């Protein structure tokens, strides 16, 4: 990026010198000059440009009509506000975004939200959205609209200051706000750039006491989680916490979807899906589309991961987003009821299965360790 800016400055000087020497005697010549500048420097290379913000990335997702009340998890999120960071980490389809957005609507504290995507791996773009989100908060005792105003200008300059200097200025501005504020970073698993992780680590280690950060992700981010956990500064919700209980599954399937299933059928579905919310929802869709005279209990007993809706979801949301070696490993080991590294090595003909298994577990790719030593796993 620095080399690109240096090259741009040289080209800008060259064009400027040429323009000075040109004649401005006619409107036609002026138009030709403007056209030459536009061709020489496309909009994304213009000096002092501003990144066009997609405002919907800063909106808290609206409430879903089929929302299941989850007071036990809301209470845990409330208790976590006494710490620096709340990490909501679970695979796709466990209701992370729905839970956190529902929780925010129940709070009186000022809140902000960023729905991250792949483009936010650019550190400057990430920080611009970070500041833009803070500037949306409603803090009665503070001029929230002025938070990061100078930082935003610095970020959008041709040569932004070092990240540490920008974050230091932002932290100092947040520190004078008397109200507690909460910022949510949703879909953080899409962030892969180490400079962004470094910037967030810098912020977490110096976070003002009145600010609380929430990260919703499909895999644990490379942040100092162990250190935060040891210091009592981390609150965590994981797949085991987010699974629907039998009561929540019954409320969803019967009250919200209106299926009128028996307690035995609900318990069977809850057992087969292991409380996976997306799995229960897809099962409900399948039952709604079945013929009127189909036996519900028979459908429930036959419901497995081979259901076409389940296959479509896993294919689009999980499998297709993995690198080819990981896809191959998942497909080849899917036949195993239990897995160990030596067994996977034999099935896949690779020699680093333990490393792959630990990577899958860290990324929450529907794999669970069966012992504390992480010798045996299952899907």
N, C-alpha and C positions, 0 to 999 in steps of 0.2 A: 504493500500500500504506500509506504514512504517513497519507494522508487518510482511508483506511478505518479505520485504528486510532484516529485522532482522533475520527471519528464514533462508533466503538464506545464509546470512553471516555465520550463525552457521553451516549450511550444508557444505558450502565452506571450512570452517576451518577444519571440520571433514574429508572431502575428501582430502584436501591438506596434512593433517597429515598422512593419510593412504598412500598417494602417496610417501611421503618422505621415508616411511619405506619399500616401495616395491623395488624390484630389477629391474634394467634396463639392464639386461645382454643381452637380445635378442630383435630383432626387433619385434618378435611376442608378447612379453610382452608389448612393447611400444604401439603396435596397440591395444592390449586389454585394456591398460590404457586409451587411447584416446576414445575408444568405451564406456568405463565405464563413462567417463566424459560427453560424449554426451547424454548417457542415463539418467544420473543423473540430468543434466541441459539441457533441450531442448533449441533450439535457442532463444525462447522468454524470457528465464530467464538468458541468459549469461550476465556476468558483462560487463559494458561498451558497451552494445549493442546500435545500432543505428536503429531508426524507419525507415523502408523503405518507402520513400515518393512516392505517386502516382502523377507523374508530371502533368497528365491531370487535376488534381484538381486546378492547378495553371494557367491553360490556360484561357484566356478570350474567351468566346464562339464566334465562327465565325459568320459573318454576314449571316442572312437568306435571301434567294433569294426573298421571298415574303414580304420583309420589307416595312412597311408603314412609311413614313417620319412623324415625330411628333415634329416639331420645337417649338411648345408652351411648351412642356414638357422638351425639351432639354434646353430651355432658363431658365426654373425654376431650373433645375439641375445645370446650370452654376451659377445662383444667389446663390444657396445653398453652393457653395464652400467657401463663406465668413464665414461660420459657422463650428462648429466642426463635426456635424453629419447630414447625409442625411438618412432619413428613408423612404424606399419604401415598404409600407405595404398594401397588398391586397390579396384576396383569389386566389386559383389556377386559372390559365388561363387568367390573366389580363395583361400579357406581361411584367412582372417586369424585368426578366433577359434580355429579348430582348431589352428593352428600355435602361437599364443601360449599357449593352455591346456596343450598338450603340453609346451612348453618349461618352463612353471612347475612341472609335475610332476617334472621332472628336476633342479630346483634344490634346494639345501639352505637357501637364504635364506628368511626370512619373506616371504610374499606375500599380497596382498589383491586383490580383484576387484570391479568395479562394472559391471553390465550396464545401460547408460544407456537411457532412453526419453524420449519427448517431455515427460513431466511434470517431468523434471529441468532444464528451462529456467528454473524458479523458482530463483533463486540460493540462497535459504535451504534449499530442499529438496536442491539439489545438494550444498551443504556438509554437510548432515546425513548424507547417504549417504557422502560423502567421509570424514567422521570415523568413521561406523559401520564402514566397510570397514577403516580403520586399526585399529579396536578389535578386529577379528577375528584379527589377526596373532598368530603364536606366536613371541615373542621370548624365549628362555630367560633372557637377562640383563636383561630389562626387564619391567616390569609392563604388558604391552601393553593389558590391559583398562582401564588408567587413562589411556591416551592420549586427549586431547581430552575428558575427562570434563567439565571446566568449560566448554569450548567448546560441547559438546553442550547443556548446560543454558542457556547464553547464547543459542544459536541458537533454542531452543524457547520463549524468553521472549516476552511480548507485544510487546516492542520490542527486537529484537536489536541489539547494537552494530554499528558500521560494519564492513563486510567486511574492510577493512585491519587493524583491531584484532583481529578474530577470527583471521585468517590469521597475524598476527604471533604471537599466543599459541600457535597450533597449531604453527607452525614452531619456536618455542622448545622446545616439548615434544618434537618429533621430534628436535631437534638433540642432546638428551642421551642418546638411545638408542644404545648402542654397536654394535648389529648393523645390517647393511645390510638394507633392506626395499624391496620392489617393489610398486607399486600399478598395476593395469591399469584403464584407462577404455575399455571396449568400446562400439562403436557411437557414437562421439563425433560422427558426422555428424548425429545427431538433435538436437544442441545448436545452437540458433540465437540464443540470447539473448546479447547483448554483455556484460551484467554477469557472466555465467558465464565467458565468454572472458577478461574482465578479471581475474577472481579467479584463474583458472588461470595467466595471465601473471604476476600478482603472485607466485604460489607458485613458478613456474618460475625467476623471476629471483632468488629467495632460497632456493632448495631446498637443504636440508642435504646435505652430500656423501654421507651414507650412505643417502639415499633416491633411488630411481630410478623415473621415471614412464614408463608405456607407454600409448600411445594407438593404438587400432585404429579405423579410420574408412574410409568410402568416398570421402571428399574431404578435402583438406588443410584443417585448421582455421585460423581467423584468429588465429594465435598468432605470436610473433616467430620464425618458423622460420629466416628468412634470417640473423638475428643469431646464433641458436644454431648454425646451420651454419657460419658464419664463425668462431665461437669454438671449433669442434670439440666442441660439447656436444650434437650431434644425431646419432643413428643412424637410418637410413632403410631400410625394405624396401618395395618398390613392386611393381606388377603384373609388371614384367619379371623381378623376383626370385622372385615367388611362383608363376609359371607352372610346371606340371609339365614336367620334362625328359622325353625319350623313355624313359629308364630308369624314372623315377617313374610315367609313364603305363603302361608295361608291367607294373610291379608292381601298380598299381591294377587294371587291366583283367583281367589274367590270374591273379595270385595271390589278390587280395582278392575280385574279382567272379567269377572262375572262368570267363572267356569263352574262353580258349585261342585267342586271336587270333594270327595270324602277325605277324612283325616288320614286314612291309610294311603290313598293315592298321593296326597300332598307329601306325606313322609317319604314315600318311595321316590318321588321326583326330587325332593330335597336331598335325599341320600345319593341318587344317581348324579346329580349336578354338583354335589358337595357345596350347596349354597351359592354357586356361581350365578350371579344375578342375570347376566346375559343368557345363560343356559336356560334358566327358568322362563325368561321372557320369550325365547325362541320356542321353547316347548309349548308355551301358551299360544303362540301364533300357529303352531302346527295343529293344536287341538281346535282352535277356532276355525281352521280351514278343513277339518275332517268332515266326513259325511255324518249326517244326523244319527244314523243307526249304528255308527261305529262304537265299539265298546271302549269306554274311557280307560278302564283298568288295564285292558290288553295293550292299549297304546302306551300307557305309563310304563308297563313292564318291558315293552319293546323299545322304549326311548333310549337311545345311546348317542355317542359322538358321531355316528354315521348318519344321523338325521341331516337332511339336505340343508336346512337352515343353519345348523351348527357348522357343517362343513364350509358353507359359504362364508360365515363369519370368521372362522379360524383361518380360512384361506386368504381373505382380504385383509383382515386386521392383524394377523400374526405371521403366517407362513411366508407370504409374498414380500414382507418387509425385511426378511432375514437374508444374509449373504448365502450364496449357493452352498458352501460347505456346511453351514448350519442347517439349511433345508434338507440336505442329503442325510445328515446325522439324525434329524428328527424323523424323517421318513423311514430310515433303516432300523431305528431302535424302537419304533412304535409297536412292534410286535411283542416287545418284552413286557411282562407284568412287573418285574423288578429289574433294576439295572445297577451294575457296578462297573467301574472303569475297565477291568479285565474282560468282562462280558461284552461290553460295548466295543472294545478293541477287536474282539473276535468277530463280532457281527459286522462291523463297519470297515475292518481292515485298516484302521488308523492306529496311531500309537499315543495319542494325547487325549484320550476320552475323559480322563479325570479333569483336565483343564476345561474341556468343552462342557462337561456336566456342571462344574462350578460356575462357568459363564452363564449357562442356561438358568441356573438357580438365581444368580445375581440379577438377571434380566427378567425374572418372573415369567419364564416361558413355559408355564404349566408343568413344572417339575418340582418335586418335593423330596427333601432328604428324609430318609427313614431312620437315621441314627445321628447322634451328635458328632460322630467322627466323619460324617459325610462319605460313608463307604457305599451305602445302598440308597437308591433313589427310585421313585416311581412317577409316572405322569398323572 
